[in-house]
Amino acid sequence: MSAVVTTVMAEAQEPGSRNKSITPRQLSVTEDEEKQGVFKPMDLNRVMKLLEDKDKDDLEEKQLKSVKKLVQYYQNGLPLRDLAQIFKILNLCAGKIENQPQFIEPACDILKLCGLPFLKKKVSDEITYAEDTAISIALLGDLMKIPSSELRIQICKCIVDFYHAEPKKHIPGYQQASSSYKIKMAEVGGLAKTMVQSMTLLENQLVEKLWVLKVLQHLSTSEVNCTLMMKAQAASGICVHLNDPDPSGQLLFRSSEILWNLLEKSSKEEIIQQLSNLECLLTLKEVFKNLFTRGFSHYDRQLRNDILVITTIIAQNPGAPMIECGFTRDLILFATFNEVKSQNPLVKGLKLSNSCEDFELKKLLFNIIVILCKDLPTVQLLIDGKVVLALFTYIKKPEKHKIIEWSAAQHEELQLHAIATLSSVAPLLIEEYMSCQGNAQVLAFLEWCDSEDPFISQGNSFHGAGGRGNKFAQMRYSLRLLRAMVYLEDETVNTDLCEKGTIQQLIGIFKNIISKTNEKEEAIILEIQSDILLILSGLCEHHIQRKEIFGTEGVDIVLHVMKTDPKKIQSGLGYNVLLFSTLDSIWCCILGCYSSEDYFLEKEGIFLLLDVLALNQKKFCNLILGIMVEFCDNPKTSAHVNAWRGKKDQTAASLLIKLWRKEEKDLGVKRDKNGKIIDTKKPLFTSFQEEQKIMPLPANCPSVAVMDIAENIRAKIYAVLGKLDFENLPGLSAEDFVTLCIIHRYLDFKIGEIWNEIYEEIKLEKLRPVTADKKILEGITTASENIGKMVVSLQNEMIESQARQDAQSEQKVYAKIQATHKQRDLANKSWENFLARTSNAKTLKVPSGGVVTVESTPVRLLGGPLADTDLALKKLPIRGGALQRMKAIKIGNGQNKSIPS
């Protein structure tokens, strides 16, 4: 036999595929391949033609023989280039099964070959034959329609083998396609969708159904397949059969795994929508109930928890009929039966262990109650289930020698979870909360949290973060619960809290916790402090008596926070929230109580407020300015504000005007380089107002001009400066005075702006005011514009005055410089004269004339030979701008004579 055997083969053309010309193709077979029986010559076109024939004698036997020969020929794997023809042959065999059951075996044999790794002659074959491969693999899903259990099972086994392909022996001339190639082609071909659709054909065929679920379990590991399955309504189709009879337990396990994958790897919202129907939820309810009451193995408990998590995700959809199907009532019962005894037969004799699965179940039940309570119709079920009473069983300090079913770490975590759950549930059930003496129980628990009782916290859970080795986690969640109740503004709850001394207790806790602050627990301590201040604000707001109880001790803790290092405030880490809470407490707990206001002022609280304002953090400015406006009603405030000095000796008035300029810059208000008004008709208009068109609005709807007052800080700056008296503001520059002109007229400008809006709305509504009203409207508009012009004129005067003053100052400086230069010139000239008299021979010559005799200076005047000659020199006069010293010269006759030097 020759080394190369020529075989003529033609590629099969699938319906709807790209057009290919049927051309002969050479298949090379080496002598080694022939000896090993790897590939023998095979005419695939002949096999297809034989299978398509119908009228020949002994046809079936020949057909079966040819397929058997094909299977033998490709026993080591299918080449990618032959795949389309081989699947065409598989399809022909499968089509004969219904009338000729003998074809089941050859069809299954071909499918077994499909489970082997595909073979490629060239590296590029994976790309070249990608479309053929995808179409061929997609055919597997269509073959599930053939009513043959054996064939269906083999198809499923073949697909599962895609994910567990084992490399076979090396075939000379061929390489195995990559292990992920089949999986990728299955995605491209849309196999997942057809496999989901095949589930409808297997209603009462458990074995085939389990195999299909196994296939879908593998396919659902891919996001692409999950999207295809979602479009085929896989979630609802699988869910409704969760409770079908299955002794093996595989159906529930595989189905729940597929649902998990669909939720994780496709559109979560769409899957939830598919599962949010009565049929699915009834099925989930029965499955969960059976596992809860009858499942005792480790596997059953894990599966039970998985079903509960899926239910929790569905419950997030407000449209899910959780109440209608009775699932909500059962879940509440299962969540509370351990703490509140029930006669319901579902839980009679039932008890949870401290196993990891039961512990996880308890936390999941607490969690789903939080989700369910968002649906208001659930409230009555929560009341019937005594949920508040059950949760309060955990809010107690640990008792020694008391036997509990949970370990210490588990009990601590459940305790924290229960308090967190109460924070969501209790505000909906105020009567039940009060009937359980909720305030008293929480305050007693807080007292234990603040005490020095030894307690070793594990701090392992999500809720226990930051609370390891202390009671901070318990304190944090208890305060969250109190905050939730106080913010209901229910007078019964708040009065009860105040009567029980909550204000004093919380101030005491705040003071104690200051001394316990350290870096490790900094975040949780900041949160505790913030919550305490927010609770105090909620209790004291609008109640003078409670503000008096807050008193100086409360003011002290507020001042303590206000003295925080500005670097920490700017760093975040919870300090921002704490500062907001502190400012809120100033507003609610101090303002309005004169004794507290005076104490706040006495302790330089206004200075601290202005220090924070000077940080120029926009998030704080609005609130601080609001506080300043209210504080300025106190006659003692003005002196404190005017006395404050910031960096570079900045005054409060200068700071406020600087904030105004920055705010107008951010708002896009038009001003020239000197800060003057540009448009006298719209002196306060922001860029947003310029863009926003005026439109008619209902009378109860605020216009853009009115909303502008609340949305920026200009109105508050105007109010503060007005209360400080515009005429006597210290430390202002000319630029400040130019801006102050605008601020002074803010109210006039704003009134004109609002009247202009009214006039424009009347025009838009095509209304014609009576003559008198029209004149008034036009007069108001003109007056507003005239005020603008007057302010501009005043600004111009100020700028010109400042320019003149600057020029005068400049002239004074120049005059001073000139005088300095003149003095320097005189000094230089005098020095030159001095040098000339001592160094120039001509100058040294003394003109002839009478001899002058000068006696020596008496000793009594000099003070002796050791006298300080410098002292004497200091007393000598200055002549001609230079210092003239008298030098003694010895004359030959021994007399001392002095001459001018």
C-alpha positions in Angstrom: 0.0 0.0 0.0 1.3 3.4 -0.9 2.3 5.9 1.8 -0.5 8.2 0.9 -4.1 7.1 0.3 -6.3 9.5 -1.6 -9.9 9.8 -0.3 -12.5 11.9 -1.9 -14.7 13.6 0.7 -17.3 16.4 0.5 -18.4 18.8 3.3 -22.0 18.6 4.3 -24.1 21.7 3.9 -26.4 22.5 6.8 -29.7 24.3 6.1 -29.3 28.0 6.5 -25.5 27.8 6.7 -23.1 29.7 4.5 -22.9 28.3 1.0 -19.9 26.0 0.4 -18.9 24.4 -2.9 -18.7 20.6 -2.6 -15.1 19.9 -3.6 -13.0 16.8 -3.4 -10.6 16.8 -0.4 -7.5 14.7 0.1 -7.1 12.8 3.4 -3.5 11.8 4.1 -3.0 8.6 5.9 0.6 7.5 6.7 1.7 3.9 6.8 2.0 4.2 10.6 -1.6 5.4 10.9 -2.8 2.5 8.7 -0.9 -0.1 10.8 -2.3 1.4 14.0 -5.8 1.4 12.6 -6.1 5.1 13.4 -7.7 6.3 10.2 -8.7 4.2 7.3 -10.2 5.5 4.1 -13.8 6.6 4.6 -16.2 8.2 2.2 -18.7 10.2 4.3 -20.7 11.3 1.3 -21.3 7.6 0.5 -22.5 7.0 4.1 -24.9 9.9 3.9 -26.2 8.8 0.6 -26.7 5.3 1.8 -28.7 6.5 4.9 -30.9 8.7 2.7 -31.8 5.8 0.4 -35.1 4.0 1.0 -36.0 1.5 -1.8 -33.1 -0.9 -1.8 -33.1 -4.5 -0.5 -31.1 -5.2 2.7 -30.8 -1.4 3.1 -31.0 -1.3 6.9 -28.2 -3.8 7.4 -26.0 -1.9 5.0 -26.8 1.3 6.7 -26.0 0.0 10.1 -22.8 -1.6 8.8 -21.6 1.7 7.3 -22.3 3.6 10.5 -20.5 1.0 12.5 -17.6 1.3 10.1 -17.6 5.1 10.6 -17.6 4.7 14.4 -14.6 2.4 14.1 -12.9 4.8 11.7 -13.2 7.8 14.1 -12.7 5.8 17.3 -9.9 8.2 18.5 -11.8 11.4 17.9 -13.6 13.5 15.3 -11.6 15.9 13.1 -13.0 19.4 13.0 -13.1 19.4 9.2 -15.4 16.3 9.2 -17.7 17.4 12.0 -20.4 18.9 9.8 -20.8 15.7 7.8 -20.6 13.4 10.8 -23.4 15.4 12.6 -25.4 15.2 9.4 -25.0 11.4 9.6 -26.0 11.5 13.3 -29.1 13.5 12.4 -30.1 10.9 9.8 -29.6 8.1 12.2 -31.7 9.9 14.9 -34.5 10.5 12.4 -34.8 6.8 11.8 -35.1 5.8 15.5 -38.8 6.2 15.9 -39.5 3.6 13.2 -36.3 1.7 13.3 -35.1 1.3 16.9 -32.0 -0.5 15.7 -30.5 2.9 14.9 -30.4 3.9 18.6 -27.1 2.1 19.2 -25.2 3.6 16.2 -26.5 7.1 17.1 -25.4 6.6 20.7 -22.0 5.4 19.4 -21.5 8.5 17.4 -22.5 10.6 20.4 -19.8 8.9 22.4 -17.3 10.0 19.8 -18.6 13.5 20.2 -17.6 13.3 23.9 -14.0 12.8 22.9 -11.7 15.8 22.2 -12.1 17.2 18.7 -9.0 16.9 16.4 -7.4 19.6 14.3 -5.0 19.1 11.4 -3.9 22.8 11.5 -3.7 25.3 14.3 -6.1 27.5 12.4 -8.8 24.7 12.2 -10.5 26.0 15.4 -11.2 29.3 13.7 -11.8 27.9 10.2 -14.5 25.4 11.3 -15.9 27.4 14.2 -19.3 28.1 12.6 -19.7 24.4 11.5 -18.7 23.3 15.0 -21.2 25.7 16.7 -24.0 24.5 14.4 -23.2 20.9 14.9 -23.1 21.2 18.8 -26.4 23.1 18.7 -27.9 20.1 16.9 -27.5 18.1 20.2 -30.2 20.2 21.8 -32.6 19.6 18.8 -32.0 15.8 19.0 -33.5 15.9 22.5 -36.9 16.0 20.7 -36.4 12.3 19.6 -38.5 10.2 22.0 -35.7 7.9 23.0 -34.6 7.8 26.6 -31.3 6.1 25.7 -30.5 8.7 23.1 -31.4 11.6 25.4 -29.2 10.3 28.2 -26.3 9.8 25.8 -26.7 13.3 24.5 -26.5 14.6 28.1 -23.5 12.4 28.8 -21.8 13.8 25.7 -22.4 17.4 26.8 -21.2 16.7 30.3 -18.0 15.2 28.8 -17.3 18.7 27.3 -16.4 19.8 30.9 -14.5 16.6 31.8 -12.6 15.8 28.7 -9.6 13.6 29.3 -6.7 13.7 26.8 -6.4 10.6 24.6 -3.3 9.1 23.1 -1.5 11.2 20.5 -2.6 10.7 16.9 0.1 11.3 14.3 -0.7 14.3 12.1 -3.4 15.7 14.5 -3.6 17.8 17.6 -6.4 17.8 20.1 -8.5 21.0 20.2 -8.2 23.1 23.3 -10.3 21.9 26.3 -12.5 25.0 26.3 -13.2 24.9 22.6 -16.3 22.7 22.8 -17.6 24.8 25.7 -17.1 28.0 23.7 -18.8 26.6 20.7 -21.7 25.4 22.8 -22.2 29.0 23.9 -22.0 30.3 20.3 -24.5 27.7 19.1 -27.1 28.5 21.8 -27.1 24.9 23.2 -28.2 26.1 26.6 -31.5 27.5 25.3 -32.5 24.3 23.5 -31.6 22.2 26.5 -33.9 24.3 28.7 -36.7 24.0 26.1 -36.3 20.2 26.2 -37.3 20.2 29.9 -40.9 20.5 28.8 -40.7 17.1 27.0 -39.6 15.4 30.2 -42.4 16.0 32.7 -42.7 12.5 34.0 -39.3 11.1 33.1 -37.2 11.5 36.2 -34.0 9.9 34.9 -33.8 12.0 31.7 -34.8 15.1 33.7 -32.0 14.6 36.2 -29.5 14.2 33.3 -30.8 17.4 31.7 -30.4 19.2 35.0 -26.9 17.9 35.3 -26.2 19.4 31.8 -27.8 22.7 32.7 -25.8 22.8 36.0 -22.6 22.6 33.9 -23.8 25.0 31.3 -24.9 27.6 33.9 -21.3 28.1 35.0 -21.0 30.5 32.0 -22.5 34.0 31.9 -23.4 33.6 28.2 -25.3 30.4 28.8 -27.0 31.9 31.8 -28.3 34.7 29.7 -29.6 32.3 27.1 -31.2 30.2 29.8 -32.8 33.3 31.3 -34.4 34.2 27.9 -35.8 30.7 27.8 -37.5 31.2 31.2 -35.3 28.6 32.8 -35.7 30.0 36.4 -39.5 29.6 36.6 -39.4 26.3 34.6 -36.9 24.8 37.0 -38.4 26.3 40.2 -41.9 24.9 39.8 -40.5 21.3 39.7 -38.3 21.7 42.8 -40.8 19.6 44.9 -41.2 16.8 42.3 -40.7 13.3 43.7 -37.1 12.3 43.6 -35.7 9.6 46.0 -32.2 10.4 45.0 -32.4 14.1 46.1 -30.5 15.2 43.0 -33.3 17.1 41.5 -33.5 19.6 44.4 -29.7 19.9 44.7 -29.0 20.5 41.0 -32.0 22.8 40.6 -31.0 25.0 43.5 -27.4 25.2 42.1 -28.8 26.3 38.7 -31.0 29.0 40.3 -27.9 30.2 42.2 -25.9 30.5 39.0 -28.7 32.2 37.2 -29.0 34.8 39.9 -25.2 35.4 40.0 -24.4 35.3 36.3 -27.4 36.8 34.5 -29.8 39.7 35.1 -30.7 39.3 38.8 -33.8 41.5 38.4 -35.1 39.4 35.5 -34.6 36.1 37.4 -36.3 37.6 40.5 -39.2 38.6 38.2 -39.4 35.1 36.8 -39.5 33.6 40.3 -42.0 36.1 41.7 -45.2 34.2 40.9 -47.5 32.3 43.1 -46.6 28.9 41.6 -42.9 29.3 42.2 -43.3 30.6 45.7 -45.7 27.9 46.7 -43.2 25.3 45.5 -40.3 27.1 47.4 -42.5 27.3 50.5 -43.2 23.5 50.5 -39.6 22.6 49.8 -38.4 24.8 52.6 -41.0 23.6 55.0 -40.2 20.0 54.3 -36.4 20.6 54.8 -37.0 22.6 58.0 -39.2 20.0 59.7 -37.8 16.8 58.3 -34.3 17.5 57.2 -31.7 16.4 59.8 -28.6 15.6 57.8 -25.8 18.0 57.2 -26.7 18.0 53.4 -30.4 18.7 54.1 -29.6 21.7 56.4 -27.2 23.2 53.8 -29.9 22.8 51.1 -32.5 24.3 53.4 -30.3 27.4 53.9 -29.7 27.7 50.2 -33.4 27.7 49.5 -33.9 30.4 52.2 -31.3 32.6 50.6 -33.0 32.3 47.2 -36.3 33.1 48.9 -34.7 36.2 50.6 -33.6 37.5 47.2 -37.1 37.0 45.8 -38.6 38.7 48.8 -36.8 41.9 47.9 -39.3 42.3 45.0 -42.3 44.2 46.4 -44.5 42.5 43.8 -43.7 38.9 45.0 -46.8 37.4 46.5 -45.1 36.3 49.7 -48.1 37.0 51.9 -50.6 35.5 49.5 -48.9 32.2 49.3 -48.5 32.0 53.1 -44.8 31.9 53.0 -44.4 35.1 55.1 -46.4 33.7 58.0 -44.4 30.4 58.0 -41.1 32.3 57.9 -42.1 34.5 60.9 -43.1 31.3 62.8 -39.8 29.6 62.1 -37.9 32.8 63.1 -39.6 33.1 66.5 -40.6 29.6 67.7 -37.4 29.2 69.7 -38.0 32.3 71.8 -41.9 32.5 71.8 -43.6 29.2 72.5 -46.1 28.2 69.8 -48.7 25.6 69.5 -48.5 25.4 65.8 -48.0 21.7 64.7 -45.3 22.7 62.2 -42.9 23.5 65.1 -44.2 21.2 67.8 -41.3 19.3 69.2 -38.9 21.1 66.9 -35.6 22.4 68.2 -32.6 24.0 66.7 -29.1 22.8 67.5 -26.0 24.9 67.8 -24.6 23.5 64.6 -23.1 25.9 62.0 -26.1 25.3 59.7 -28.7 26.0 62.3 -26.8 29.0 63.5 -26.7 30.3 59.9 -30.4 29.6 59.5 -31.2 31.7 62.5 -29.3 34.7 61.1 -31.0 34.2 57.7 -34.4 34.2 59.3 -33.6 37.5 61.2 -32.4 38.9 57.9 -35.5 38.0 55.9 -37.8 39.6 58.6 -36.0 42.9 57.9 -36.8 42.5 54.2 -40.4 41.4 54.7 -41.2 44.2 57.1 -40.7 46.7 54.3 -44.0 45.5 52.9 -46.6 47.2 55.2 -49.2 44.4 55.0 -46.7 42.3 56.8 -47.0 44.4 60.0 -50.1 42.5 61.2 -48.3 39.1 60.7 -45.3 40.5 62.7 -47.8 41.4 65.5 -49.4 38.0 65.4 -46.0 36.3 65.4 -44.8 38.3 68.5 -41.7 39.2 66.7 -40.8 42.2 69.0 -41.1 40.1 72.1 -39.0 37.3 70.5 -36.2 39.8 69.6 -36.2 41.4 73.0 -35.2 38.1 74.6 -31.7 38.8 73.2 -31.3 42.3 74.7 -30.2 41.4 78.1 -26.8 41.4 79.8 -25.2 38.0 80.1 -26.2 36.1 83.1 -23.7 33.8 84.9 -24.4 30.1 85.0 -27.4 30.4 82.7 -27.5 27.5 80.2 -28.1 28.7 76.6 -28.4 26.6 73.5 -25.8 28.7 71.6 -22.1 29.1 72.3 -20.9 32.4 73.7 -19.7 33.6 70.3 -22.9 32.5 68.6 -25.1 34.1 71.2 -23.2 37.4 70.9 -23.6 37.5 67.1 -27.3 36.6 67.4 -27.8 39.3 70.0 -26.3 42.0 67.7 -28.3 40.7 64.8 -31.5 40.8 66.9 -30.9 44.4 67.9 -30.2 45.3 64.3 -33.5 43.6 63.3 -35.4 45.5 66.0 -34.1 48.8 64.5 -36.1 48.0 61.4 -39.1 46.2 63.0 -39.8 48.2 66.2 -40.6 51.6 64.5 -43.4 49.8 62.7 -44.8 48.2 65.9 -44.7 51.1 68.4 -47.5 49.6 70.6 -45.7 46.2 70.8 -42.4 48.0 71.6 -44.0 50.0 74.4 -45.9 47.0 75.8 -42.5 45.1 76.1 -41.1 48.1 78.1 -38.8 48.6 75.1 -37.2 51.9 76.3 -36.5 50.5 79.8 -34.9 47.3 78.4 -32.7 49.3 75.9 -31.6 51.8 78.5 -30.8 49.0 81.0 -28.8 47.3 78.3 -27.0 50.5 77.5 -26.1 50.9 81.2 -24.5 47.5 81.2 -22.6 48.5 78.0 -21.2 51.5 79.7 -20.3 49.7 82.9 -17.0 48.2 83.8 -18.4 44.7 84.1 -15.9 42.2 82.6 -17.0 41.0 79.2 -14.9 39.4 76.5 -16.4 40.2 73.1 -15.5 38.0 70.2 -16.2 40.7 67.5 -16.1 38.1 64.7 -19.2 38.9 62.8 -20.2 41.7 60.5 -22.2 43.3 63.3 -19.4 42.9 65.7 -16.8 44.8 63.7 -14.8 47.1 66.0 -16.1 45.5 69.1 -13.5 42.9 69.9 -12.7 42.7 73.6 -15.2 45.4 74.6 -18.9 46.3 74.5 -18.8 48.9 71.8 -20.7 46.8 69.2 -23.6 46.2 71.6 -23.6 49.9 72.4 -23.6 50.9 68.8 -26.6 48.8 67.8 -28.6 49.8 70.9 -28.1 53.4 70.1 -29.2 52.8 66.5 -32.4 51.3 67.9 -33.0 54.3 70.1 -32.2 56.7 67.3 -34.8 54.9 65.1 -37.4 55.2 67.8 -36.7 58.8 68.6 -36.8 59.9 65.0 -40.4 58.7 64.7 -41.2 61.8 66.7 -43.8 59.8 68.6 -44.4 61.9 71.8 -45.3 58.8 73.9 -42.0 57.2 73.1 -39.9 60.3 73.6 -41.6 61.4 76.8 -41.1 58.0 78.2 -37.4 58.1 77.3 -37.0 61.6 79.0 -38.8 60.5 82.1 -36.4 57.6 82.4 -33.4 60.0 82.4 -32.2 59.2 78.9 -30.7 62.7 78.3 -28.5 62.6 81.4 -27.6 58.9 80.8 -26.5 59.6 77.2 -24.4 62.6 78.2 -22.7 60.5 80.8 -22.0 57.7 78.2 -20.5 60.4 75.9 -18.2 61.7 78.6 -17.1 58.2 79.6 -16.4 57.2 76.0 -14.2 60.2 75.4 -11.7 58.7 77.9 -11.8 55.3 76.1 -11.0 56.6 72.7 -8.1 54.9 70.9 -7.0 54.4 67.3 -8.2 50.8 67.0 -11.8 51.6 67.9 -11.8 55.1 66.5 -14.4 54.5 63.8 -17.0 52.8 66.1 -16.5 55.4 68.8 -17.1 58.2 66.4 -20.3 56.5 65.2 -21.5 56.1 68.9 -20.8 59.7 69.6 -22.7 60.8 66.5 -25.7 58.7 67.4 -25.8 60.0 70.9 -25.8 63.6 69.7 -28.5 62.8 67.1 -30.7 61.1 69.8 -30.3 64.1 72.1 -31.2 66.4 69.2 -34.4 64.4 68.5 -35.4 64.5 72.1 -34.7 68.2 72.8 -35.9 69.8 69.7 -39.0 72.1 70.4 -38.8 71.4 74.1 -37.3 74.1 76.3 -37.5 71.9 79.5 -35.4 69.2 77.8 -32.9 71.8 76.6 -32.5 72.9 80.2 -31.9 69.3 81.2 -29.3 69.2 78.4 -27.7 72.2 80.2 -24.1 73.0 80.6 -22.9 69.4 80.7 -24.4 68.9 77.3 -22.8 72.1 76.0 -19.5 70.9 77.3 -19.6 67.7 75.1 -20.6 69.8 72.1 -17.6 72.2 72.7 -15.3 69.1 73.1 -16.2 68.0 69.6 -16.0 71.5 68.2 -12.4 71.7 69.4 -11.4 68.7 67.2 -8.3 69.2 65.2 -9.3 70.7 61.8 -7.0 68.2 60.0 -9.1 65.4 61.4 -12.3 67.0 60.2 -10.9 67.3 56.7 -9.7 63.7 56.7 -13.1 62.1 56.9 -13.0 58.9 59.0 -16.4 59.6 60.5 -15.4 63.0 61.8 -17.6 64.7 59.2 -20.6 62.8 60.4 -19.7 63.6 64.0 -19.4 67.3 63.2 -22.8 67.3 61.4 -24.4 65.7 64.4 -22.7 68.3 66.7 -24.0 71.2 64.6 -27.5 69.6 64.7 -27.3 69.3 68.5 -26.4 73.1 68.7 -29.5 73.9 66.7 -31.8 71.5 68.6 -30.4 71.4 72.1 -28.8 74.9 72.7 -30.6 77.5 70.6 -33.7 78.8 72.3 -32.5 78.1 75.8 -30.9 81.4 77.0 -28.9 79.9 79.8 -27.3 77.4 77.4 -26.7 80.0 74.8 -25.0 82.3 77.3 -22.8 79.4 78.5 -22.0 78.5 74.9 -20.9 82.1 74.2 -19.0 82.3 77.5 -17.0 79.2 76.5 -16.1 80.9 73.2 -18.5 78.6 71.2 -19.0 81.3 68.5 -15.2 81.4 68.0 -15.2 77.7 67.4 -18.1 77.9 65.0 -16.3 80.6 63.0 -13.1 78.5 63.1 -15.0 75.7 61.4 -16.6 78.1 58.9 -13.1 79.5 58.0 -12.2 75.9 56.9 -14.3 76.8 53.9 -15.9 73.4 53.5 -19.2 73.9 51.7 -21.0 71.0 53.3 -20.8 72.7 56.7 -21.3 76.4 55.7 -25.1 76.3 55.3 -25.7 74.7 58.7 -23.2 76.9 60.5 -24.6 80.1 58.9 -28.1 79.0 59.9 -26.9 78.6 63.5 -25.2 82.0 63.3 -28.4 83.7 62.2 -30.3 82.3 65.2 -27.5 83.0 67.6 -27.4 86.7 66.5 -30.8 87.1 68.1 -28.9 87.0 71.4 -27.6 90.5 72.0 -24.4 89.2 73.4 -23.4 87.5 70.2 -22.4 90.5 68.1 -19.5 91.3 70.4 -18.2 87.8 70.2 -18.5 87.7 66.4 -16.7 91.1 66.0 -14.0 90.0 68.4 -13.1 86.9 66.4 -9.9 86.9 64.4 -8.8 84.2 61.9 -5.7 83.7 60.0 -3.9 86.9 58.9 -6.1 88.8 61.4 -9.2 88.2 59.3 -12.5 89.4 60.8 -15.8 87.6 60.8 -17.3 90.2 58.4 -14.4 89.8 56.0 -14.9 86.0 56.2 -18.6 86.2 55.4 -18.1 88.5 52.5 -15.4 86.2 51.1 -17.8 83.3 51.4 -20.4 85.4 49.5 -17.9 86.0 46.6 -17.0 82.3 46.4 -20.7 81.3 46.4 -21.5 83.7 43.6 -18.5 82.4 41.6 -19.7 78.9 42.0 -23.3 79.9 41.1 -22.1 81.7 37.9 -23.3 85.2 38.9 -22.1 87.8 36.5 -19.6 90.3 38.1 -16.8 92.3 36.6 -13.1 92.1 37.6 -13.8 94.6 40.5 -16.8 92.6 41.8 -19.3 95.2 40.5 -22.8 94.4 39.1 -22.9 93.9 35.4 -26.6 93.5 34.7 -28.6 95.9 36.8 -31.9 94.2 35.8 -30.8 90.9 37.1 -28.1 91.6 39.7 -28.5 88.3 41.6 -29.1 85.9 38.6 -27.2 82.6 38.7 -26.2 80.7 35.6 -29.0 78.2 36.4 -31.6 80.9 36.5 -30.3 82.2 33.1 -30.7 78.8 31.6 -34.1 78.1 33.2 -37.0 79.5 31.3 -39.8 81.2 33.3 -43.0 79.1 33.2 -46.4 79.5 34.8 -46.6 77.6 38.1 -49.3 76.8 40.6 -49.6 79.2 43.5 -48.4 76.6 46.0 -45.3 75.8 43.9 -42.2 77.9 44.6 -40.6 79.6 41.7 -36.9 79.5 40.7 -36.2 82.8 42.4 -37.7 81.6 45.6 -36.0 78.3 45.5 -32.7 80.1 45.0 -33.0 81.5 48.6 -33.0 78.1 50.1 -30.5 76.5 47.8 -27.5 78.7 48.5 -26.0 80.6 51.5 -26.4 84.2 50.3 -29.6 84.8 52.2 -28.0 83.6 55.4 -24.9 85.7 54.9 -27.2 88.7 54.4 -29.1 87.9 57.6 -26.0 87.6 59.7 -24.4 90.8 58.4 -27.7 92.6 58.8 -27.9 91.6 62.5 -24.2 92.7 63.0 -25.1 96.2 61.5 -23.8 96.8 58.0 -22.5 100.2 59.0 -20.0 99.1 61.6 -18.2 96.1 60.3 -14.5 96.0 61.2 -11.5 94.8 59.1 -12.9 95.3 55.6 -10.9 96.0 52.4 -12.1 98.1 49.5 -13.1 94.9 47.6 -15.1 93.8 50.6 -17.0 97.1 50.6 -17.8 96.8 46.9 -19.3 93.3 47.6 -21.0 94.6 50.8 -23.0 97.1 48.7 -24.6 94.2 46.9 -25.2 92.2 50.1 -26.8 95.3 51.7 -29.4 95.4 48.9 -29.9 91.6 48.6 -33.5 91.7 49.9 -34.5 94.6 47.5 -32.9 92.8 44.6 -34.7 89.5 45.5 -38.1 91.2 45.8 -37.6 92.8 42.4 -36.6 89.5 41.0 -39.7 87.7 42.3 -42.0 90.6 41.0 -40.3 90.3 37.6 -41.1 86.6 37.6 -44.7 87.4 38.4 -44.9 89.9 35.5 -43.3 87.4 33.1 -45.8 84.6 34.1 -48.7 87.0 33.5 -47.4 87.7 30.0 -46.9 83.9 29.3 -50.5 83.2 30.5 -51.6 86.0 28.1 -53.3 87.9 30.9 -53.7 91.7 30.7 -53.5 93.4 34.1 -55.6 96.5 34.7 -54.0 99.8 34.1 -53.3 100.5 37.7 -51.7 97.1 38.3 -49.7 97.4 35.2 -48.3 100.7 36.3 -47.5 99.3 39.7 -45.7 96.2 38.2 -43.7 98.5 35.8 -42.9 100.8 38.7 -41.6 97.9 40.8 -39.4 96.7 37.9 -38.1 100.2 37.3 -37.4 100.8 41.0 -35.5 97.5 41.3 -33.4 98.5 38.3 -32.8 101.9 39.7 -31.5 100.4 43.0 -29.1 98.3 40.9 -27.9 101.4 39.1 -27.5 103.2 42.5 -25.5 100.4 43.9 -23.3 100.4 40.7 -22.8 104.1 41.2 -21.8 103.6 44.8 -19.5 100.8 43.8 -17.8 103.1 41.3 -17.4 105.8 43.9 -15.8 103.3 46.2 -13.5 102.0 43.5 -12.5 105.6 42.5 -12.0 106.6 46.1 -9.8 103.6 46.7 -7.9 104.4 43.5 -7.3 108.0 44.7 -6.3 106.7 48.1 -4.0 104.2 46.5 -2.5 107.0 44.4 -2.0 109.2 47.5 -0.4 106.3 49.4 1.8 105.7 46.4 2.9 109.4 46.4 3.7 109.3 50.1 5.8 106.2 49.5 7.6 107.9 46.6 8.2 111.1 48.7 9.6 108.9 51.5 11.8 107.2 49.0 13.0 110.5 47.6 13.8 111.9 51.1 15.7 108.8 51.8 17.7 109.1 48.6 18.4 112.9 49.3 19.6 112.1 52.8 21.8 109.4 51.4 23.2 111.8 48.8 24.0 114.4 51.5 25.7 111.8 53.6 27.8 110.7 50.6 28.8 114.3 49.8 29.8 114.9 53.4 31.8 111.8 53.5 33.6 112.8 50.3 34.4 116.2 51.8 35.8 114.5 54.8 38.0 112.2 52.7 39.2 115.2 50.7 40.3 117.1 53.9 42.2 114.1 55.1 43.6 112.8 51.9 44.0 115.7 49.5 47.2 117.7 50.0 45.7 120.9 48.6 42.8 120.8 50.9 45.1 120.1 53.8 47.0 123.4 53.3 46.1 126.0 56.0 45.8 129.6 54.8 48.3 132.1 56.4 46.9 134.3 59.1 46.9 134.9 62.8 48.1 132.1 65.0 45.3 130.6 67.2 46.3 129.1 70.5 43.9 126.4 71.8 44.4 125.1 75.3 44.1 121.4 76.0 40.8 120.1 77.2 40.7 120.0 81.0 41.0 116.6 82.6 37.9 117.1 84.6 35.9 117.2 81.4 37.5 114.1 79.9 37.3 112.0 83.0 40.9 110.9 83.0 43.1 108.8 80.7 40.8 105.7 81.0 37.6 107.5 80.2 35.2 106.2 77.5 36.1 108.3 74.5 33.1 106.9 72.6 30.8 108.6 75.1 32.5 111.8 74.5 32.2 111.4 70.8 28.4 110.6 71.1 28.0 114.1 72.5 29.7 115.9 69.6 27.5 117.8 67.2 26.7 116.9 63.6 27.7 119.6 61.2 26.9 119.6 57.5 25.3 116.2 57.7 28.6 114.5 58.7 30.1 113.7 62.1 33.0 116.0 62.9 35.5 114.7 65.5 38.1 116.8 67.2 41.5 115.2 67.1 44.4 116.2 69.4 47.7 117.0 67.7 51.0 117.4 69.6 52.9 120.6 68.9 56.7 120.7 69.3 56.7 122.8 72.4 54.7 120.1 74.2 51.4 121.9 74.0 48.3 120.0 72.7 46.4 121.8 70.0 43.2 120.7 68.4 42.1 121.3 64.9 39.0 120.5 63.1 39.4 117.1 61.3 
